[in-house]
């Protein structure tokens, strides 16, 4: 039997399986466990997340959407923000291992690299370096623009 928890984003309620969310995210485990007052009311309001971003993540996480170029950046953003490590790994796999299934992979990778430049954790920095290496092997010139945090490239 799954335990339900309500996450509210911009006034919209999302009923989620608290056991699953807590299993996948330390942040959610703390929020839904006994560490926060929200655990008693079985409800939490996420104030600094947009409804659009949460909907994209929620649809992916609940299995209603397949991970792809259209939602990977948002999934990575929410996963990074709330500690959903498996979801981050799936985005990383799409970028580094499953790139043959993504048409226009170079543009997708550059867009993701732009976002990853904003993430400050060690794991994201490592992904960034791997992604730059793959792009350069594909003869996409990322050069100084990536080092400076700008995303400008040209095909060689």
C-alpha positions in Angstrom: 0.0 0.0 0.0 1.5 3.3 -1.0 1.4 6.3 1.2 0.1 9.5 -0.4 1.7 12.9 0.0 0.5 16.1 -1.5 3.0 18.4 -3.2 1.5 21.9 -4.1 3.1 24.0 -6.8 1.6 27.3 -7.7 -1.7 26.2 -6.2 -1.9 22.9 -8.0 -1.9 19.7 -6.0 0.1 16.6 -7.0 -0.6 13.4 -5.1 2.6 11.4 -5.0 3.7 8.1 -3.5 5.7 9.2 -0.5 7.5 5.9 -0.2 8.7 6.1 -3.8 9.7 9.7 -3.7 11.5 9.2 -0.3 13.3 6.2 -1.7 14.6 8.2 -4.8 15.5 11.5 -3.1 17.1 12.4 0.3 15.4 15.8 0.1 12.0 14.2 -0.3 12.8 11.7 2.4 13.5 14.5 4.8 10.4 16.5 3.7 8.1 13.5 3.9 9.7 11.8 6.8 9.8 13.2 10.3 12.4 15.9 9.7 10.0 18.6 8.7 6.6 19.8 9.9 5.1 19.1 6.5 5.4 15.4 7.2 2.6 15.6 9.8 0.2 17.3 7.4 1.3 15.0 4.5 1.5 18.2 2.4 4.2 20.5 1.2 4.1 23.7 -0.8 7.1 24.1 -3.1 7.4 27.9 -3.5 10.4 28.3 -5.7 9.6 25.8 -8.4 7.5 26.7 -11.5 4.4 24.7 -12.2 5.6 24.0 -15.7 8.9 22.5 -14.5 7.2 20.4 -11.8 4.6 19.1 -14.3 7.4 18.0 -16.7 9.3 16.2 -13.9 6.2 14.7 -12.4 5.0 13.3 -15.7 8.5 11.8 -16.4 8.9 10.5 -12.8 5.4 8.9 -12.8 6.1 7.2 -16.1 3.7 9.3 -18.2 6.5 10.8 -20.4 9.6 9.3 -21.9 12.9 11.0 -21.3 14.1 12.9 -24.4 15.5 16.2 -25.6 12.2 17.9 -25.0 12.2 17.3 -21.3 15.8 16.3 -20.3 16.9 19.8 -19.1 13.9 20.2 -16.9 14.2 16.7 -15.5 17.9 17.3 -14.7 17.1 20.7 -13.1 14.4 19.2 -10.7 16.5 16.1 -10.1 19.5 18.2 -9.3 17.5 20.5 -7.1 15.8 17.8 -5.0 18.4 15.0 -5.1 16.8 12.5 -7.5 20.1 10.8 -8.4 18.6 8.1 -10.5 16.8 10.7 -12.7 20.1 12.6 -13.1 21.8 9.3 -14.1 19.1 8.7 -16.8 19.7 12.2 -18.3 23.4 11.5 -18.2 22.9 8.2 -20.0 20.8 9.9 -22.6 23.6 12.5 -23.2 26.6 10.2 -23.1 25.4 6.7 -24.0 22.2 6.9 -25.9 23.0 9.8 -28.1 22.4 7.8 -31.3 18.7 7.8 -30.5 18.5 11.6 -30.3 18.3 13.5 -33.6 20.1 16.8 -33.6 22.2 15.5 -30.7 24.8 18.3 -31.0 22.2 21.0 -30.4 20.7 19.0 -27.6 24.1 18.5 -25.9 25.0 22.2 -26.2 21.6 23.2 -24.6 22.2 20.7 -21.8 25.8 22.0 -21.4 24.4 25.5 -21.0 22.3 24.3 -18.2 24.9 22.0 -16.6 27.3 25.1 -16.5 24.9 26.5 -13.9 25.0 23.4 -11.6 27.7 23.6 -9.0 27.9 20.1 -7.6 30.9 17.7 -8.3 28.8 15.3 -10.3 27.5 18.0 -12.7 31.1 19.2 -13.2 32.2 15.7 -14.1 29.3 15.3 -16.5 30.2 18.7 -18.0 33.8 17.6 -18.7 32.6 14.3 -20.3 30.1 16.1 -22.4 32.7 18.6 -23.6 35.0 15.7 -24.5 32.3 13.9 -26.5 31.3 17.2 -28.3 34.9 17.8 -29.3 35.3 14.2 -30.5 32.3 14.9 -32.7 34.1 17.9 -34.0 31.8 20.4 -32.4 34.0 23.4 -31.4 33.0 24.4 -27.9 36.3 26.2 -27.1 36.5 29.1 -24.8 32.8 29.9 -24.9 32.2 26.8 -22.7 35.0 27.7 -20.3 33.5 31.2 -19.9 30.0 29.8 -19.4 28.8 31.1 -22.7 27.2 28.6 -25.2 28.3 29.4 -28.6 29.7 26.9 -31.0 30.3 26.3 -34.7 30.5 23.1 -36.7 34.0 22.5 -38.0 
